[in-house]
Amino acid sequence: MSWVPRLGAGREHEPLTAAPDTVQARVGKRLDDVAKILAGALVAVAGIMTTLGLTSDVVFVALNNESWPIYVASLCAILAIACSVVALLLHPTRRGNVWKTAVLVLGVIFYMTALSVAVVGAAEAAGGNGRPSLTQVTIEGHRPDLKLYFDVHADGVDRWATIDVYVNGVSKNGDPVTDESLYEGTLRPNDKGEVDQRVTVPVTVPQKAWGIQITAVFAGDDVDCDVRSSLGPTCVTLHLP
């Protein structure tokens, strides 16, 4: 009588499902991969800011102006990295993977928040805030008929906004000596949100004027040169001999 081996004889028993520890280890490995990717949050945020034109000089200006998006984006990026480090330190047990998942979800939220706020911060800081500047101010001629030259520059100006420029004869304490300005101008930005205008204007200065004051202000804001405002005017006063 021939001997016929039974089906499966000589083979080791193979479990139909992996051991729980093996499953948890695999899950933990995948979560660790996510944590490592999340650890690059600060690099990704910095890359987006740089791509949008947020250079180191602009960052220092934004920090000096207390631009909140820069602080929030940096804080969220650091918290995202902290969450990824904590996730890497947790053991791949059932409970550890639950905590690791929760920490990584929180890290992803911080990461996405950092990216979103970074875009806002980069656009705000790189674009400026519309504050004008006055440069290259020159006066030619003799009283009362003079010719005034000056440059007006501003960036980050909204396309529907304007920069208003006024020239007044003023007393020694800065008060206008006449009710009407010697010159009034309205400047609009180009398609890049910039105002860059060379103004040449003849002015007739009243005899009682101590000097000439040039004021460039974001339209709709206070024209007081001493006002405390992020969009306050730029003023230049020239003493006339």
Long-range contacts (C-beta under 8 A, 24 or more apart in sequence): 20-94, 24-92, 24-93, 24-94, 24-96, 24-97, 25-92, 27-92, 27-97, 28-90, 28-91, 28-92, 28-96, 28-97, 28-100, 29-92, 31-87, 31-92, 31-97, 31-100, 31-101, 31-104, 32-87, 32-88, 32-92, 34-87, 34-104, 35-83, 35-84, 35-85, 35-87, 35-88, 35-100, 35-104, 35-107, 36-84, 36-88, 38-80, 38-81, 38-83, 38-84, 38-87, 38-104, 38-107, 38-108, 38-111, 39-81, 39-84, 39-85, 41-77, 41-80, 41-81, 41-84, 41-107, 41-110, 41-111, 41-114, 42-77, 42-78, 42-80, 42-81, 44-111, 44-115, 45-73, 45-74, 45-77, 45-114, 45-115, 45-118, 48-115, 48-118, 48-119, 48-122, 49-73, 49-118, 49-121, 49-122, 52-119, 52-122, 52-123, 52-126, 53-122, 53-126, 54-121, 54-122, 54-125, 54-126, 55-126, 58-125, 58-126, 59-125, 61-125, 62-121, 62-124, 62-125, 65-129, 65-230, 67-121, 67-124, 67-125, 69-117, 69-118, 69-120, 69-121, 69-124, 69-125, 70-121, 70-125, 72-113, 72-114, 72-117, 72-121, 73-114, 73-115, 73-117, 73-118, 73-121, 74-114, 76-110, 76-111, 76-113, 76-114, 76-117, 77-110, 77-111, 77-114, 77-118, 79-107, 79-110, 80-107, 80-108, 80-110, 80-111, 80-114, 82-107, 83-107, 83-110, 127-155, 127-156, 127-193, 128-154, 128-155, 128-156, 128-157, 128-193, 129-156, 129-230, 129-231, 130-154, 130-155, 130-156, 130-157, 130-158, 130-161, 130-163, 130-218, 130-231, 131-218, 131-230, 131-231, 131-232, 131-234, 132-163, 132-195, 132-216, 132-217, 132-218, 132-233, 132-234, 133-216, 133-234, 134-214, 134-216, 134-234, 134-235, 134-236, 136-198, 137-214, 137-236, 137-238, 139-212, 139-238, 139-240, 143-205, 143-207, 143-240, 144-204, 144-205, 144-206, 144-207, 145-202, 145-203, 145-204, 146-202, 146-203, 146-204, 146-205, 146-212, 146-240, 147-200, 147-201, 147-202, 147-203, 148-183, 148-199, 148-200, 148-201, 148-202, 148-203, 148-212, 148-214, 149-198, 149-199, 149-200, 150-198, 150-199, 150-214, 150-236, 151-196, 151-197, 151-198, 151-199, 152-187, 152-195, 152-196, 152-197, 152-199, 152-216, 153-194, 153-195, 153-196, 153-197, 154-189, 154-194, 154-195, 154-216, 154-218, 155-192, 155-193, 155-194, 155-195, 156-193, 157-189, 157-193, 157-194, 157-195, 157-218, 158-189, 158-193, 159-189, 159-191, 159-193, 161-189, 161-218, 161-219, 162-186, 162-187, 162-188, 162-219, 163-187, 163-188, 163-189, 163-195, 163-216, 163-217, 163-218, 163-219, 164-216, 164-217, 164-218, 164-219, 164-223, 165-199, 165-214, 165-215, 165-216, 165-217, 166-214, 166-215, 166-217, 166-223, 167-201, 167-203, 167-212, 167-213, 167-214, 167-215, 168-212, 168-213, 168-215, 169-205, 169-206, 169-208, 169-209, 169-211, 169-212, 169-213, 170-209, 170-210, 170-211, 170-212, 170-213, 170-237, 171-208, 171-209, 171-210, 172-210, 172-211, 174-213, 174-225, 174-237, 176-213, 177-206, 177-208, 177-209, 177-210, 178-206, 182-212, 186-219, 205-240, 209-240, 210-239, 210-240, 211-237, 211-238, 211-239, 211-240, 212-237, 212-238, 212-240, 213-237, 213-238, 214-238
